[in-house]
Amino acid sequence: MLNVRFATADDRTSILAVHAAAFGSLQGAEIVKLVDGLLDDATARPLYSLVAEVDGNVVGHVLFTAVRIQPEGQQVSAQILAPLAVVPGQQGRGVGGALIHEGLRQFAVAGVELVFVLGYPDYYSRFGFRPARALGFAAPYPIPIEHDDAWMVQELTPGVIGRVRGTVQCADTMNDPRHWRE
Ligand SMILES: CC(C)(COP(=O)(O)OP(=O)(O)OC[C@H]1O[C@@H](n2cnc3c(N)ncnc32)[C@H](O)[C@@H]1OP(=O)(O)O)[C@@H](O)C(=O)NCCC(=O)NCCS
């Protein structure tokens, strides 16, 4: 039985374990450090931290954190999805999709208008994300041209894309070129 809910402080160890397991020995340590830092980062707020449970065990996590768009002064509420992880034994069963859908549902309620992501184009396009650069949004650091379509956005309020454009500025913890190499 799959249940998606907001994370609490008590979930922190489980959340970090999910990322370590999902991203593995190559990337796991870096992602765990990123998540740990973001959860305490005042510049990341408001943040949305959601966990997916199966039979009461945390098997997936998604983190959305606030971003601003330069130049300042454009009236828009925006978030970035990063990172998303599902433990290997539960992948391919809709857990990741359920976490994304619940985040988007919460944003519709909260009035978040734009959501960004840097990730697999074939995966995130299923959830409404489209290449962001062509729509007027630059990433905090240049994305290598071969991964241009991995930088994506979707609007939750019709008309925001087109009205707003510029360079995305993320939370301090994420504002490191190492996180933008994809
Ligand atoms: C990517 C990830 C979050 C997907 O979670 P999940 O619960 O397995 O995803 P879902 O069950 O919602 O969706 C599964 C579908 O996505 C597809 N998919 C998974 N990873 C994909 C990828 N890298 N590129 C394209 N499609 C992918 C699967 O093939 C499957 O397709 P199907 O429905 O046609 O069978 C999970 O595989 C994961 O944690 N991977 C390791 C960490 C990672 O790479 N995170 C993403 C960072 S951007």
The ligand as an ORCA input file, in Angstrom:
! r2SCAN-3c Opt
* xyz 0 1
  C      14.319      7.992    -11.556
  C      13.513      7.386    -10.414
  C      13.256      8.435     -9.347
  C      12.166      6.919    -10.978
  O      11.366      6.430     -9.909
  P      10.355      5.194    -10.149
  O       9.521      5.057     -8.949
  O      11.137      4.015    -10.572
  O       9.533      5.767    -11.377
  P       8.033      5.412    -11.807
  O       7.676      4.057    -11.311
  O       7.166      6.552    -11.468
  O       8.179      5.383    -13.382
  C       8.791      4.295    -13.966
  C       9.007      4.578    -15.428
  O       9.999      5.577    -15.563
  C      10.999      5.092    -16.437
  N      12.295      5.613    -16.048
  C      12.973      5.372    -14.914
  N      14.168      5.966    -14.965
  C      14.231      6.596    -16.164
  C      15.214      7.349    -16.819
  N      16.393      7.558    -16.281
  N      14.925      7.852    -18.043
  C      13.750      7.603    -18.653
  N      12.771      6.865    -18.067
  C      13.024      6.371    -16.838
  C      10.959      3.595    -16.287
  O      11.517      2.993    -17.424
  C       9.475      3.332    -16.167
  O       8.894      3.323    -17.437
  P       7.530      2.479    -17.743
  O       6.460      3.132    -16.906
  O       7.309      2.717    -19.207
  O       7.817      1.092    -17.356
  C      14.212      6.165     -9.777
  O      14.530      5.255    -10.807
  C      15.491      6.511     -9.024
  O      15.449      6.782     -7.842
  N      16.635      6.446     -9.716
  C      17.916      6.713     -9.082
  C      18.037      8.148     -8.665
  C      17.798      9.116     -9.801
  O      18.362      8.969    -10.883
  N      16.933     10.121     -9.541
  C      16.513     11.085    -10.552
  C      17.333     12.294    -10.475
  S      16.823     13.452    -11.716
*
